[in-house]
C-alpha cells in the first residue's frame, strides 16, 4: 500500500505541472479506493442512499436527518443542525433543485447566517447539501477545491475570481477549469475527488520533505 501511494504521489506532482493528462486523472479516479478508508467509503455511500430515499425537503424531520448525517460524515462543524434544517425546510427548495437554480446555494448560506445561533454563513455546507441532491448541477466547494483553483487562478483567468461570495461565479470557475485542462469528460464529483487527491498527496510530499 505504501509503495503504491508513493508511486501515485510522484505521478500527481507531474499532473500538477502539466495538468492536462486525462489518463493520469483517470488513473487516480480508478484508484480512489486506495486513499479512502472503508469507513469513509461506507459513509459516502450511506449519504447517497439517504438523499435518494428522502429526496424531497418538504418534511422537517427528513431534512434534519440529512443535515445531521451530512454534518457528521463530512465534519462540517455545524453545532445547531436543527436550525440549519429548519432554514432549508422553510426555503421550499425542491422546485429550485429541479430547476437547477444555482442561487439556491447562496440563499441557504445567507439564511443560515441570519437565522442560526452561530451566525455562520454555511456556504460550503450548502454546496454539499445541494450536491447530494443534484451532483450533476452543484459542484462542492471546500478548502481543497479552493486551494487547487487558486493554484491555477492565472490559467483560469476569470474576473472576478469569486469562489465564495457568489455560487454562480464559483460554478463558472469550475467549468472553466475543466475546459482549459481538457477535463470536461469528468463529472463534478470526479473533479472533486481528483482535487482531494491532489491536495492530500501534495501535503504528504511536503510533510516528507520531497517538495518545497
VEXDREN-2710 file (C-alpha; in Angstrom, 1 decimal):
% VEXDREN-2710
k/r/px/py/pz
1/UNK/0.0/0.0/0.0
2/UNK/2.8/2.5/1.0
3/UNK/4.7/1.8/-2.3
4/UNK/1.6/2.3/-4.3
5/UNK/0.8/5.6/-2.6
6/UNK/4.4/6.8/-3.2
7/UNK/4.1/6.0/-6.9
8/UNK/0.8/7.9/-7.2
9/UNK/2.3/10.8/-5.2
10/UNK/5.1/11.1/-7.7
11/UNK/2.7/10.9/-10.6
12/UNK/0.3/13.6/-9.2
13/UNK/3.2/16.0/-8.9
14/UNK/3.6/15.6/-12.7
15/UNK/-0.1/16.3/-13.1
16/UNK/0.4/19.5/-11.2
17/UNK/3.0/20.7/-13.7
18/UNK/1.0/20.0/-16.9
19/UNK/-2.4/19.1/-15.6
20/UNK/-3.9/18.2/-18.9
21/UNK/-3.5/14.5/-19.0
22/UNK/-6.8/12.7/-18.9
23/UNK/-5.2/9.3/-18.5
24/UNK/-3.4/10.4/-15.3
25/UNK/-6.6/11.9/-13.9
26/UNK/-8.4/8.7/-14.8
27/UNK/-5.7/6.7/-13.1
28/UNK/-6.3/8.5/-9.8
29/UNK/-10.0/8.2/-10.1
30/UNK/-9.7/4.5/-10.7
31/UNK/-7.6/4.2/-7.6
32/UNK/-9.9/6.3/-5.4
33/UNK/-10.4/3.4/-3.1
34/UNK/-6.7/3.2/-2.4
35/UNK/-6.8/6.5/-0.5
36/UNK/-10.2/6.3/1.2
37/UNK/-10.6/4.0/4.2
38/UNK/-13.6/1.7/4.4
39/UNK/-15.3/3.9/6.9
40/UNK/-15.3/7.0/4.6
41/UNK/-16.4/5.0/1.6
42/UNK/-19.3/3.5/3.5
43/UNK/-20.3/6.9/4.9
44/UNK/-20.4/8.4/1.4
45/UNK/-22.4/5.5/0.1
46/UNK/-24.8/5.8/3.0
47/UNK/-25.3/9.5/2.4
48/UNK/-26.0/9.0/-1.3
49/UNK/-28.6/6.3/-0.4
50/UNK/-30.1/8.6/2.3
51/UNK/-30.5/11.6/0.0
52/UNK/-32.0/9.4/-2.7
53/UNK/-34.5/7.8/-0.3
54/UNK/-35.5/11.1/1.3
55/UNK/-35.0/13.2/-1.8
56/UNK/-37.7/15.8/-1.1
57/UNK/-37.4/18.5/1.5
58/UNK/-41.0/19.1/2.5
59/UNK/-40.7/17.3/5.8
60/UNK/-38.6/18.9/8.5
61/UNK/-37.7/15.5/10.1
62/UNK/-36.3/14.2/6.9
63/UNK/-34.4/17.3/6.3
64/UNK/-33.0/17.2/9.8
65/UNK/-31.8/13.6/9.3
66/UNK/-30.0/14.6/6.1
67/UNK/-28.4/17.7/7.6
68/UNK/-27.3/15.8/10.7
69/UNK/-25.7/12.9/8.8
70/UNK/-24.0/15.2/6.3
71/UNK/-22.6/17.3/9.1
72/UNK/-21.3/14.2/10.9
73/UNK/-19.8/12.4/8.0
74/UNK/-18.2/15.4/6.3
75/UNK/-17.2/17.1/9.6
76/UNK/-18.7/20.4/8.7
77/UNK/-18.8/21.5/12.3
78/UNK/-22.4/22.7/12.5
79/UNK/-23.4/22.7/16.2
80/UNK/-27.1/23.6/15.7
81/UNK/-28.2/21.2/13.0
82/UNK/-31.9/21.8/13.8
83/UNK/-31.7/25.5/12.9
84/UNK/-30.0/24.7/9.6
85/UNK/-32.5/22.0/8.8
86/UNK/-35.4/24.5/9.6
87/UNK/-33.8/27.1/7.3
88/UNK/-33.7/24.6/4.4
89/UNK/-37.2/23.3/5.1
90/UNK/-38.7/26.8/5.1
91/UNK/-37.0/27.7/1.8
92/UNK/-39.1/25.1/-0.1
93/UNK/-36.1/24.1/-2.2
94/UNK/-37.4/21.1/-4.2
95/UNK/-38.6/23.1/-7.2
96/UNK/-35.4/25.1/-7.3
97/UNK/-33.3/21.9/-7.1
98/UNK/-35.3/20.5/-10.0
99/UNK/-34.8/23.7/-12.0
100/UNK/-31.0/23.7/-11.3
101/UNK/-31.2/27.1/-9.6
102/UNK/-27.7/28.0/-8.6
103/UNK/-28.8/30.9/-6.4
104/UNK/-30.3/28.4/-4.0
105/UNK/-26.8/27.8/-2.5
106/UNK/-26.4/31.5/-1.8
107/UNK/-29.8/31.7/-0.3
108/UNK/-29.3/28.7/2.1
109/UNK/-25.9/30.3/3.1
110/UNK/-27.4/33.7/3.7
111/UNK/-30.4/32.4/5.7
112/UNK/-28.2/30.2/7.9
113/UNK/-26.1/33.3/8.7
114/UNK/-29.2/35.3/9.5
115/UNK/-31.2/32.7/11.5
116/UNK/-28.8/30.3/13.2
117/UNK/-27.2/31.0/16.6
118/UNK/-23.6/30.6/15.3
119/UNK/-24.1/33.5/12.8
120/UNK/-22.0/31.5/10.3
121/UNK/-22.7/31.6/6.6
122/UNK/-22.8/27.9/5.9
123/UNK/-21.7/28.2/2.3
124/UNK/-19.6/25.1/2.0
125/UNK/-22.3/23.0/3.7
126/UNK/-25.0/24.4/1.4
127/UNK/-23.0/23.3/-1.7
128/UNK/-22.7/19.8/-0.2
129/UNK/-26.4/19.6/0.6
130/UNK/-27.4/20.6/-2.9
131/UNK/-24.8/18.4/-4.5
132/UNK/-26.1/15.3/-2.8
133/UNK/-29.5/16.0/-4.4
134/UNK/-28.1/17.1/-7.8
135/UNK/-24.4/16.2/-8.3
136/UNK/-24.8/16.9/-12.0
137/UNK/-25.6/20.6/-11.2
138/UNK/-24.0/21.6/-7.9
139/UNK/-20.2/21.1/-7.5
140/UNK/-18.9/21.1/-4.0
141/UNK/-17.0/24.0/-2.5
142/UNK/-14.4/23.2/0.2
143/UNK/-10.9/24.2/1.2
144/UNK/-9.3/21.6/-1.1
145/UNK/-11.2/22.8/-4.2
146/UNK/-10.4/26.4/-3.2
147/UNK/-6.7/25.6/-2.9
148/UNK/-6.4/23.9/-6.3
149/UNK/-8.4/26.6/-8.1
150/UNK/-6.2/29.3/-6.6
151/UNK/-3.1/27.5/-7.8
152/UNK/-4.4/27.8/-11.3
153/UNK/-6.0/31.2/-11.0
154/UNK/-4.0/32.8/-13.7
155/UNK/-4.7/30.0/-16.2
156/UNK/-8.4/30.1/-15.4
157/UNK/-8.4/33.8/-15.9
158/UNK/-11.9/34.7/-14.8
159/UNK/-12.6/38.1/-13.3
160/UNK/-13.9/38.4/-10.7
161/UNK/-12.3/35.3/-9.3
162/UNK/-15.0/34.8/-6.8
163/UNK/-15.1/31.4/-5.0
164/UNK/-17.3/32.1/-2.0
165/UNK/-19.4/35.2/-2.4
166/UNK/-21.4/34.0/-5.5
167/UNK/-22.0/30.4/-6.2
168/UNK/-22.9/31.1/-9.8
169/UNK/-19.4/32.6/-10.2
170/UNK/-17.9/29.5/-8.5
171/UNK/-19.6/27.2/-11.0
172/UNK/-18.3/29.3/-13.9
173/UNK/-14.8/29.0/-12.5
174/UNK/-15.1/25.2/-12.1
175/UNK/-16.4/24.9/-15.6
176/UNK/-13.6/27.0/-17.0
177/UNK/-11.1/24.9/-15.0
178/UNK/-12.5/21.7/-16.6
179/UNK/-12.5/23.3/-20.1
180/UNK/-8.9/24.7/-20.2
181/UNK/-7.4/21.5/-18.9
182/UNK/-9.5/19.2/-21.1
183/UNK/-11.3/17.6/-18.2
184/UNK/-14.9/18.1/-19.3
185/UNK/-15.4/14.4/-19.7
186/UNK/-15.2/14.2/-15.8
187/UNK/-18.2/14.9/-13.6
188/UNK/-18.2/17.5/-10.8
189/UNK/-17.9/14.6/-8.4
190/UNK/-14.9/13.2/-10.2
191/UNK/-13.2/16.6/-10.3
192/UNK/-13.9/17.0/-6.6
193/UNK/-12.3/13.6/-5.9
194/UNK/-9.3/14.4/-8.0
195/UNK/-8.8/17.8/-6.3
196/UNK/-9.0/15.9/-2.9
197/UNK/-6.2/13.6/-4.0
198/UNK/-4.1/16.4/-5.5
199/UNK/-4.1/18.3/-2.2
200/UNK/-3.7/15.4/0.1
201/UNK/-0.8/13.9/-1.8
202/UNK/0.9/17.2/-2.2
203/UNK/0.6/17.7/1.6
204/UNK/2.2/14.2/2.1
205/UNK/5.1/15.1/-0.1
206/UNK/5.7/18.4/1.7
207/UNK/5.5/16.6/5.1
208/UNK/8.1/14.1/3.9
209/UNK/10.4/16.9/2.6
210/UNK/10.0/15.8/-1.0
211/UNK/8.7/19.1/-2.3
212/UNK/9.1/22.7/-1.1
END
